[in-house]
Every structure is written in structure tokens, then in C-alpha cells.
Amino acid sequence: MERLQTPPERRFPSAYPASTRPRCPIRSGSALGAPDRERRRGMFLLEIMIYTAVLATVMGPIAYLFLAGSRSARENDVYNTTSERSRVALARLARDLRPCMLDTVVFSSTNHIVQFTLPASYDGANIVPGDSVRYVLTIATDEAANGVDDNGNGLVDEGRLVRVNVTTGEVITICASVDLGRSSFVRNGEVIDVNLALSGFLPHLQTPFTVDRSISVRPRN
């Protein structure tokens, strides 16, 4: 029986000879995409510069408003503190003047001193005199009336309000930084008018200011 022989496998020639076959232009790892990386790096630096410029443009006014607000708050605190000191000083004065004996009230020629006698008790017919008290508007201990800021706090010739118990010799400074030219004790009939001006200094503005307060007290005795 005749055997069937398998024809030999035919090999077709390559479209390109081995010597002329194109090679894939694959580059080494260090050189692969180098121009792209340089381009991306340049774009990254440019973006940083743009972001910085935008941030400075936006944050500049915000920072200015924040600093201005903080400065204004500190200045308001200084003013409010001075105003509160003035209120407390006048309240202390009124507490002494209201029960005092009107016939004992005397004033200095400069209206910077007022002296009076407080009642000690009542014996059924008359008021028994008690301690004699004097309030004095005088120059501060570290200042001189020379038109110069001697203590370097920004205020010129500031004074102080002092309470003196003439009977016991007790001396208490009620408040400092008093503007003596705008403060006074004045009698108006049976009423005692007290004008108290306290000065302050705003360091950021390098500007002094004054808080003026007045009370009128009618002694009860």
C-alpha cells in the first residue's frame, strides 16, 4: 500500500530581509522622555509663580484689614480703660460728697482743691462732725508743670487726683493721667460740680486723647 507523504512546510520569505528590517527607535531609560520632563518642570515653576502672585494679590488686602482691625481693637481698649477709670473716680468722689456737711465745703482759688467734713453720727438734735476729707488735683510725682513730657509716657504735665483724710492723715491716689487744665471743683449754689478729664495715649497713632466726664452732687447734710 502506497504511503502518502506530507509535503514539506513552505517558508515564505520575510517582507524585509534581516539586514534591511527597520529597528524600533527605543531609547535608554535615562534619555527616554527627557524633553518632556524639562517641559513639565518649566510649566511647574511657572504655575508656582502664578499661584504666588495671585496669593499675594488676594492675601495682601486681607492681611491689611486684619492688622488694621487688631490695631483699632487695641486703641478702643485703651480708650475704654481710660473712660472706666474716669467713671470709677467720679463715683468715689460722689460717695464722699453726697453725705458731707454742706456748710463745711470749701474750695481753693484754683478750683483744684475741695475740702469738707463727713458726718460721724447724729445725737438726736445735731449732726456730729466726723473726718475732714480733702480732694486735690495736683501734678504727678514724676512730672513738673513745665510743658514737657517728663516721664516719657506721651502726656504733657499730667496730674493726679488725690484723696486726703485730714483727720487720720491717710493719702490715696484715686487716679492718674489727669488733665489739670480741664479738671476742677466748682460750687454752684447748693450743688458741687466736678469736672474730671483723664488723658491717654494711642501708641500706634502717636496721638494723645482726653476723656471728659462731669457730675453734679447735692450734699444731703
Summary of the structure (lengths in Angstrom):
residues: 221
radius of gyration: 45.7
end to end distance: 159.8
largest distance: 168.9
contacts: 538
relative contact order: 0.13
helix: 32%
strand: 31%
